[in-house]
Amino acid sequence: MSLNDELRLRLRKGILAKRDHASYFNWNADRDLEELGVIQELWSSLQASGGTFFKDFSLRGRGNDPPDLEAMTLDGKKLAIEVTELVDGQAIQRDKFLKKQTEPTWRDWLSVAVAWNDTSVISELQRLITAKDGKFNKLLGGPYPGGYCVVIFTDEPDLSPEKLQEVLRDTTFEVEYISRCFLLIGYQPFQKQLTYIDLALTRPADSF
């Protein structure tokens, strides 16, 4: 095993021993609590940075979605909020499998790592955004004069705030209906608040 592989192994085992793969936002399969927790974390981070634009958020509940949540903008307009996750499902299943093994090898541990690159991050974010954009005409409980906000959360161990900020610095995402879109990044050591990125959006000319 090379030195680089050994260092990667130690880092990977250290991360995965503390919590399951991409599990910071996990609420034991309670999707409603998970979505509420994500928006609470985003709201706290927005408040800490002076970027708060909504209040009084609440779940709509299963069967009454989309949207997942409703809120009020600071000027008193109803806002629709949808929540989704940037995650590698295969890595999660691999991680769970390895933790059931008595003596997984170093190659097994390294196999959990997801080879995210700039292209795959941007492509997957656009896919998630497009899917949520397509739900606009299915939103229940409208109208929503305060807009349609999508929040994407991630706790992928290989996607640090610094990496994502660099990858997304000059990136814009195509939408038709979404008014704002945030990427909320899971806990990092020494952080008081979670990092979020207010993603840049662009609309086709004929949507105005």
Buried (B, 14 or more C-beta within 10 A) or exposed (E): EEEEEEEBBEBBBEBBEEBEBBBBBBBEEEEBBBBBBBBEBBBBBBEEEEEBBBEEBEBBEEEEBBBBBBBBBEEEBBBBBBBBBBBBEEBBEBBEEBEEEEEBEBEBBBBBBBEBEEEEBBEBBBEBBBEBBEBBEEBEEEEBEBBBBBBBBBBBBBBBBEBBEEBBEEBEBEBEBBBBBBBBBBEEEEEEBBBBBEBEBEEEEEEE
